[in-house]
Amino acid sequence: MENILIEDCEVGNGNGLVTCGSEATTIRNVTVRNCKMGGNSTMMTLKLRPDTPQHYEHITLENITLAGGGRLINVAPWTQFFDLKGQPPPSRRVNNITIRNVKGQYGAFGTLRGNPGDVITDITLENIDVKLGNDLLQLGSIEKLVVKNVSVNGKPYELPAVEPARPAVP
């Protein structure tokens, strides 16, 4: 799927504002803007399945207002019901993701990590001013993570340590 515009939406309880699921392969050129989130939804979920070739790129979320208890970001392995049957894992890549101009109160920052061998690069978090119950952003191996003008719970946000890159498991 590509060239998607989502704007002027209100989201409550449910899966989330943007969710690219475990069966997704190529998702590109997605813009989400001028939306409000409440309830316990996740602003952006990108599931990374070890047995599926996936590429998520050029996804922008901007001008989002939060008032709830969900997560901002969930980029994480999805390992339910997979079996490589001895085959090498296919490639998975997440690149050019921008989240900017986000404000309000929410539950947690979330997760930004993949499976061994996944490439996650060129992630930008910019102009974010939020109050969070859990300010930890769980990070995995990421290349080129930019954090500009991000304030969490009234303080400039400092990234936790990033774990070193891991090779793919044969």
N, C-alpha and C positions, 0 to 999 in steps of 0.2 A: 504494500500500500504506500502511496506517496501523494504529496501535494494536498495535505489536509489542513483545513482551517477550522478551529473551534474558538468561538468568541461569545462573550456576553452570556455565560451560563452560570447557574447556581447549582452546586453539588452538595448533597447531604450525606447521610450514611450510605455506604455501598463500597464497591471496590475502589473507585477513585476517579479523578479527573481524566488522567491519561493512563491506560494500562495496556501494555503490549505483552500479550500472554505467551505461554510456553509453546504454542504452536506457530507463533509469528516467525517469519523468516527475514524479510527485508521491509523495514519501515523507514521512510525518509521524507524530509521536508514537511514537518508537522509544526504548526504554529498554534499555540493556545494563548489567548489574551483576554484581558478584561473579565475575569471570572471570580466568583465568590465560592469559598469552600467552608462548609460547616460539618458537623457530625464527626465521624471517625474514619473518614475516607483518606486515602493516600493521594497526594497531589500528582506524583508520577511514579509508576511502577514499570520497570523493564525486567522481565523474567529472562534469565539466561539458562537455557537447557543444554546440558553437555552433549546430547546426541542429535542436536538440530543445528544446521548452519544458520546463523542469525547475524543481521547487521542493522543496527539502529543508528541513524545519523541525521544530523541537522534537525534537531527537535528543540523548539524554543517555547518556554512558558514565561509569560510576562504579564505584569499588572494583575497579580492575584492577591485577593484579600482573604485572610484566614480567620475563622472564629469557630474552633472546634477542638477535637482531641486526637486527630489522626497524625500521620507522618508526612513530612514534606517529600522525601525521596525514598524509594525502595528499588535499587538496582542490585539484584542478588541472584545467586544460583537457584535454580528450580530443579530439584533432583528426584521428584516423585515419578515413579513408573518409567525409568529409563534403563536401557541395557545396550551397551555398545557392541555386544556379542563379539568381542575381540577386535573390532575395527578401531582405527585411530579416530579420535574425536574430530568433528568438523570445526571450522573456524567460527568464532563468535567475536563481534566487534561492536563497540559503542563509541561513537565519536561525534564531536561538535554538538554537545548538549549545552544549552544556555537556560539558566533560570535567573530571572531578574525582575526587579520591582515587585517584591513580595513583602506584604506587611500583615501584621495581626498576631493572633494568639492561637497556638496549636499544641499538640501533644508532644511530638518528638521530631528530631531532625531526620533520623533514619539511617539507611545503609547505602553505601556506594562501593560495591565490590563484585567480583565475578568468580568464575571457576578457574582452576589452574589453566593457563594458556589463553584465557580471554584477554582481549585488548580493549582497555578503556582509556580513552584519551580525549584531550581538548574539551574539558568540562569547565564551564564558567558559572560561578555563583556571584551575582552582582546586585547591589542595591537591595539588600534584604534586611528588614528590620522586624524581628519577630520575638515574641515571648513564648518559650517552650518549656514544657514540663521536664523533658529530657533533651539536653542540648548536645548530646554526643552524636557525632556523625561517624558511624562505623565505616572505616575506609579499608579497602584492599589495595591491590597494585593498580595505580593510576598514573598515567603520564599526562603532564600538562594540566594540572588542576589549578584554576585561577579563582581566587576569592578576593573580591573588591567591594569595599564598603558594605560589609556584612556585620550586623549587630544582632546579638542574641541575648535576651534578658538584660538589655540596657548596656551591654559591654561589647567592644569590638571582638569579633569571633576569631579565635586562633585554631587552626586545624590540628587535630591529633596526629600523631606519627603515622606515616603510611608504611605498610608492610612492603618488603622488597618483592620484585617481580618473581613469579614462580613459573618454571617451565611446564608445558603441558605434560600430563601423565600419559605414557604410551599405553 
